[in-house]
């Protein structure tokens, strides 16, 4: 008997658990493949954009270069946020405090928005990785319950009575682990890549703030 036959011959709850695990697996793999490609491009994007910025002659030139090179808009929003203070309305809280405080505030907010986009999908992977084993365990418990119920109703133990439900239970256990393990591994690997990009962006934001502060002083 194949795995699919075992699942299809189960009751409504067993099939619901199997469909839920299938949906969790498909969703997590879509996120894994999409984010793997996105973060690989993002890392290259950040390196090229920051290098182009520091090779620019002035801020206008840098912004024009980033508009072309920064296709994922990871570095350009930081520069735009910092330069937005130049058009800020006077006598408002947006320009309250010294220049260093103003730049820190706008760069922090812009950085948070960029990182929020990079973090998209991580919650799904964490949720699948932590809950899929328990969903599979639900199917396992239900399969064992059906086996014990079949024995209780008949009053006699025969291997054919329990082979189906127990096989179904084992399939659910394996399915839960098969869904959870890739999600957990991907969450950790992608999380490290996000942390690396975050460190690069934070370093750029800090250097940009220092550049603009000293530029104003000069």
C-alpha positions as CSV (number, residue, x, y, z in Angstrom):
1,X,0.0,0.0,0.0
2,X,1.4,3.4,-1.0
3,X,1.6,6.4,1.2
4,X,-1.1,8.2,-0.7
5,X,-3.4,5.2,-0.5
6,X,-2.8,5.1,3.3
7,X,-3.7,8.8,3.6
8,X,-6.7,8.7,1.3
9,X,-8.2,5.7,3.1
10,X,-8.2,7.6,6.4
11,X,-11.2,9.5,7.8
12,X,-11.9,13.2,7.4
13,X,-9.6,14.3,10.2
14,X,-6.7,12.3,8.8
15,X,-7.2,13.8,5.3
16,X,-7.5,17.3,6.8
17,X,-4.2,16.9,8.7
18,X,-2.6,15.6,5.5
19,X,-3.9,18.5,3.4
20,X,-2.8,21.0,6.1
21,X,0.7,19.5,6.1
22,X,0.8,19.7,2.3
23,X,-0.3,23.4,2.4
24,X,2.4,24.1,5.0
25,X,5.0,22.4,2.9
26,X,4.1,24.2,-0.3
27,X,4.0,27.6,1.5
28,X,7.3,27.1,3.2
29,X,9.1,26.0,0.0
30,X,7.7,28.9,-2.0
31,X,9.1,31.2,0.7
32,X,12.4,29.4,0.8
33,X,13.0,29.6,-2.9
34,X,11.7,33.1,-3.2
35,X,13.7,34.5,-0.3
36,X,16.8,32.5,-1.2
37,X,16.9,34.3,-4.6
38,X,15.8,37.6,-3.1
39,X,18.5,37.7,-0.4
40,X,21.3,36.6,-2.8
41,X,20.4,39.5,-5.0
42,X,20.0,41.8,-2.1
43,X,23.5,41.1,-0.8
44,X,25.0,41.9,-4.2
45,X,22.7,44.9,-4.5
46,X,23.9,46.4,-1.2
47,X,27.6,45.8,-2.0
48,X,27.3,47.4,-5.5
49,X,25.2,50.3,-4.2
50,X,27.4,51.3,-1.3
51,X,30.5,51.1,-3.4
52,X,28.8,53.3,-6.1
53,X,27.8,55.8,-3.4
54,X,31.3,56.3,-2.0
55,X,32.7,56.6,-5.5
56,X,30.3,59.4,-6.4
57,X,31.5,63.0,-6.6
58,X,28.6,64.5,-4.6
59,X,25.2,63.5,-3.2
60,X,23.2,64.3,-6.3
61,X,25.5,62.1,-8.3
62,X,25.2,59.4,-5.7
63,X,21.4,59.5,-5.7
64,X,21.3,59.2,-9.5
65,X,23.7,56.2,-9.3
66,X,21.6,54.5,-6.6
67,X,18.4,55.0,-8.6
68,X,19.9,52.9,-11.3
69,X,21.9,50.3,-9.3
70,X,19.6,49.8,-6.3
71,X,16.9,47.9,-8.0
72,X,15.6,46.4,-4.7
73,X,15.6,49.8,-3.0
74,X,17.7,48.8,0.0
75,X,20.3,51.6,0.1
76,X,18.5,54.4,-1.8
77,X,15.8,54.9,0.9
78,X,18.4,55.7,3.5
79,X,19.9,58.4,1.3
80,X,16.5,59.8,0.5
81,X,15.5,59.8,4.1
82,X,18.6,61.7,5.1
83,X,18.2,64.2,2.3
84,X,14.5,64.7,3.1
85,X,15.6,66.9,6.0
86,X,16.7,69.5,3.4
87,X,13.1,69.9,2.4
88,X,11.6,69.6,6.0
89,X,9.3,72.4,7.1
90,X,11.0,74.8,9.4
91,X,9.8,75.2,13.0
92,X,8.5,71.7,13.2
93,X,9.5,68.7,15.3
94,X,11.0,67.1,12.1
95,X,13.9,69.5,12.4
96,X,14.0,69.6,16.2
97,X,17.3,68.9,17.9
98,X,20.7,69.1,16.4
99,X,21.6,67.7,13.0
100,X,23.0,64.5,14.4
101,X,19.7,63.7,16.2
102,X,17.6,64.5,13.1
103,X,19.7,62.2,10.9
104,X,19.7,59.4,13.5
105,X,15.9,59.5,13.6
106,X,15.2,59.5,9.9
107,X,17.9,56.9,9.1
108,X,16.6,54.6,11.9
109,X,13.0,54.8,10.5
110,X,14.1,54.2,6.9
111,X,16.3,51.3,8.0
112,X,13.5,49.7,9.9
113,X,11.3,49.9,6.8
114,X,13.9,48.2,4.7
115,X,14.6,45.5,7.2
116,X,10.9,44.8,7.5
117,X,10.8,43.9,3.8
118,X,13.8,41.7,4.2
119,X,12.2,39.9,7.1
120,X,9.0,39.1,5.2
121,X,8.3,35.4,5.2
122,X,10.5,34.5,8.2
123,X,7.4,34.3,10.5
124,X,5.9,31.7,8.1
125,X,9.0,29.6,8.2
126,X,9.3,29.8,12.0
127,X,5.6,28.9,12.4
128,X,5.8,25.9,10.0
129,X,9.0,24.7,11.7
130,X,7.5,24.9,15.1
131,X,4.0,23.6,14.5
132,X,4.3,21.0,11.7
133,X,5.6,18.3,14.1
134,X,2.6,18.8,16.3
135,X,0.2,18.7,13.4
136,X,1.8,15.4,12.3
137,X,1.6,14.2,15.9
138,X,-2.2,14.9,15.9
139,X,-2.5,12.6,12.9
140,X,-0.4,10.1,14.7
141,X,-2.5,10.1,17.8
142,X,-5.7,9.9,15.7
143,X,-4.4,6.9,13.7
144,X,-3.4,5.0,16.9
145,X,-6.8,5.9,18.4
146,X,-8.5,4.4,15.3
147,X,-6.4,1.2,15.6
148,X,-7.3,0.8,19.3
149,X,-11.0,1.5,18.5
150,X,-11.0,-1.2,15.9
151,X,-9.6,-3.7,18.3
152,X,-12.2,-2.7,21.0
153,X,-15.1,-3.0,18.7
154,X,-14.1,-6.4,17.3
155,X,-12.9,-7.8,20.6
156,X,-10.1,-9.6,18.9
157,X,-6.7,-8.6,17.7
158,X,-5.9,-9.1,14.0
159,X,-2.9,-7.5,12.2
160,X,-5.1,-6.3,9.4
161,X,-7.2,-4.3,11.9
162,X,-4.3,-2.1,13.0
163,X,-2.0,-2.1,10.0
164,X,-3.9,0.6,8.2
165,X,-4.4,3.0,11.1
166,X,-0.9,2.4,12.5
167,X,0.6,2.9,9.0
168,X,-1.4,6.1,8.7
169,X,0.0,7.2,12.1
170,X,3.6,6.6,11.0
171,X,3.0,8.4,7.8
172,X,1.7,11.5,9.6
173,X,4.7,11.5,12.0
174,X,7.1,11.4,9.0
175,X,5.2,14.0,7.1
176,X,5.3,16.4,10.0
177,X,9.0,16.1,10.3
178,X,9.5,16.3,6.6
179,X,7.7,19.6,6.5
180,X,9.3,21.0,9.7
181,X,13.0,20.2,9.1
182,X,13.4,22.2,5.8
183,X,11.5,25.2,7.3
184,X,13.8,25.3,10.4
185,X,17.0,24.9,8.4
186,X,15.9,27.6,5.9
187,X,14.8,29.9,8.7
188,X,18.3,29.7,10.3
189,X,20.2,30.0,7.0
190,X,18.1,32.9,5.7
191,X,18.2,34.6,9.1
192,X,22.0,34.6,8.9
193,X,21.9,36.2,5.5
194,X,19.4,38.8,6.7
195,X,21.6,39.6,9.6
196,X,24.6,40.1,7.3
197,X,22.7,42.5,5.1
198,X,21.3,44.3,8.2
199,X,24.9,44.8,9.5
200,X,26.0,46.2,6.1
201,X,23.0,48.6,6.0
202,X,23.5,49.7,9.6
203,X,27.2,50.4,8.8
204,X,26.3,52.4,5.8
205,X,23.6,54.4,7.7
206,X,26.1,55.2,10.4
207,X,28.8,56.3,7.9
208,X,26.2,58.3,6.0
209,X,25.1,60.1,9.2
210,X,28.7,61.0,10.1
211,X,29.3,62.2,6.6
212,X,26.3,64.5,6.6
213,X,26.9,65.8,10.1
214,X,30.5,66.8,9.3
215,X,29.4,68.2,6.0
216,X,27.0,70.5,7.8
217,X,29.7,71.6,10.2
218,X,32.1,72.3,7.5
